[in-house]
Amino acid sequence: MPRAIMVATEDDVAVVMKDGSTGTLPALQPGVPYPFRMKRILASGTSATGIVGLY
């Protein structure tokens, strides 16, 4: 499970968090590590591209 994510384009990422809750991380900025523990990134509701998990 990644400890953080980064995106290549500014936009939203829909996720399932480690505790099972769901939500959308709005307007993530490219090249910034976001330290969220998530189980899954959802295709529906995600418009950012180039998403990378950081371990």
C-alpha atoms as an extended CHARMM CRD file, in Angstrom:
* protein
*
        55  EXT
         1         1  MET       CA              0.0000000000        0.0000000000        0.0000000000  PROA      1               0.0000000000
         2         2  PRO       CA              1.5620000000        3.3280000000       -1.0350000000  PROA      2               0.0000000000
         3         3  ARG       CA              2.3390000000        5.9130000000        1.6360000000  PROA      3               0.0000000000
         4         4  ALA       CA              1.6220000000        8.8210000000       -0.7530000000  PROA      4               0.0000000000
         5         5  ILE       CA              0.6750000000        9.6580000000       -4.3490000000  PROA      5               0.0000000000
         6         6  MET       CA              1.7760000000       12.2070000000       -6.9510000000  PROA      6               0.0000000000
         7         7  VAL       CA              0.0060000000       13.2870000000      -10.1320000000  PROA      7               0.0000000000
         8         8  ALA       CA              1.3220000000       14.5880000000      -13.4510000000  PROA      8               0.0000000000
         9         9  THR       CA             -1.6620000000       16.8400000000      -14.2100000000  PROA      9               0.0000000000
        10        10  GLU       CA             -3.7120000000       19.0780000000      -11.9130000000  PROA      10              0.0000000000
        11        11  ASP       CA             -7.1140000000       17.5420000000      -11.2340000000  PROA      11              0.0000000000
        12        12  ASP       CA             -9.2260000000       15.3610000000       -8.9360000000  PROA      12              0.0000000000
        13        13  VAL       CA             -8.5360000000       11.8250000000       -7.6780000000  PROA      13              0.0000000000
        14        14  ALA       CA            -11.3300000000        9.5900000000       -6.3190000000  PROA      14              0.0000000000
        15        15  VAL       CA            -10.0570000000        7.1240000000       -3.7090000000  PROA      15              0.0000000000
        16        16  VAL       CA            -10.8910000000        4.3850000000       -1.2300000000  PROA      16              0.0000000000
        17        17  MET       CA             -8.9240000000        5.1550000000        1.9310000000  PROA      17              0.0000000000
        18        18  LYS       CA             -7.1460000000        2.5980000000        4.1270000000  PROA      18              0.0000000000
        19        19  ASP       CA            -10.1020000000        2.5670000000        6.5670000000  PROA      19              0.0000000000
        20        20  GLY       CA            -12.5770000000        1.8390000000        3.7250000000  PROA      20              0.0000000000
        21        21  SER       CA            -14.0590000000        5.3260000000        3.4510000000  PROA      21              0.0000000000
        22        22  THR       CA            -14.3610000000        6.8840000000       -0.0070000000  PROA      22              0.0000000000
        23        23  GLY       CA            -13.8500000000       10.4240000000       -1.1830000000  PROA      23              0.0000000000
        24        24  THR       CA            -12.3770000000       12.7360000000       -3.7730000000  PROA      24              0.0000000000
        25        25  LEU       CA             -9.0920000000       14.5970000000       -3.3580000000  PROA      25              0.0000000000
        26        26  PRO       CA             -9.7930000000       17.8310000000       -5.2800000000  PROA      26              0.0000000000
        27        27  ALA       CA             -7.3800000000       19.7800000000       -7.4920000000  PROA      27              0.0000000000
        28        28  LEU       CA             -4.1520000000       17.9260000000       -6.6660000000  PROA      28              0.0000000000
        29        29  GLN       CA             -1.0920000000       19.7730000000       -7.9810000000  PROA      29              0.0000000000
        30        30  PRO       CA              1.5270000000       18.0640000000      -10.1960000000  PROA      30              0.0000000000
        31        31  GLY       CA              4.7910000000       16.9890000000       -8.5780000000  PROA      31              0.0000000000
        32        32  VAL       CA              3.5610000000       17.3690000000       -4.9780000000  PROA      32              0.0000000000
        33        33  PRO       CA              3.6170000000       14.2300000000       -2.7730000000  PROA      33              0.0000000000
        34        34  TYR       CA              0.2650000000       13.7940000000       -1.0000000000  PROA      34              0.0000000000
        35        35  PRO       CA              0.6820000000       11.5880000000        2.1050000000  PROA      35              0.0000000000
        36        36  PHE       CA             -2.6300000000        9.7140000000        2.0760000000  PROA      36              0.0000000000
        37        37  ARG       CA             -2.8870000000        5.9790000000        2.8390000000  PROA      37              0.0000000000
        38        38  MET       CA             -5.3460000000        4.5820000000        0.3210000000  PROA      38              0.0000000000
        39        39  LYS       CA             -6.3570000000        1.1010000000       -0.7930000000  PROA      39              0.0000000000
        40        40  ARG       CA             -7.5130000000        2.0340000000       -4.2710000000  PROA      40              0.0000000000
        41        41  ILE       CA             -7.7680000000        4.8480000000       -6.7750000000  PROA      41              0.0000000000
        42        42  LEU       CA            -11.1120000000        4.8090000000       -8.5550000000  PROA      42              0.0000000000
        43        43  ALA       CA            -11.4100000000        5.3560000000      -12.3070000000  PROA      43              0.0000000000
        44        44  SER       CA            -14.8670000000        6.8810000000      -11.9230000000  PROA      44              0.0000000000
        45        45  GLY       CA            -14.4570000000       10.4120000000      -10.5810000000  PROA      45              0.0000000000
        46        46  THR       CA            -10.7080000000       10.6130000000      -11.2500000000  PROA      46              0.0000000000
        47        47  SER       CA             -9.6290000000       13.1030000000      -13.8950000000  PROA      47              0.0000000000
        48        48  ALA       CA             -5.9410000000       13.5380000000      -12.9760000000  PROA      48              0.0000000000
        49        49  THR       CA             -3.4310000000       11.5940000000      -15.0670000000  PROA      49              0.0000000000
        50        50  GLY       CA              0.0550000000       10.2540000000      -14.4460000000  PROA      50              0.0000000000
        51        51  ILE       CA             -0.7970000000        9.0530000000      -10.9310000000  PROA      51              0.0000000000
        52        52  VAL       CA              2.1420000000        7.4070000000       -9.1600000000  PROA      52              0.0000000000
        53        53  GLY       CA              2.1420000000        5.6010000000       -5.8060000000  PROA      53              0.0000000000
        54        54  LEU       CA              5.0960000000        6.4120000000       -3.5420000000  PROA      54              0.0000000000
        55        55  TYR       CA              6.3040000000        3.6410000000       -1.2480000000  PROA      55              0.0000000000
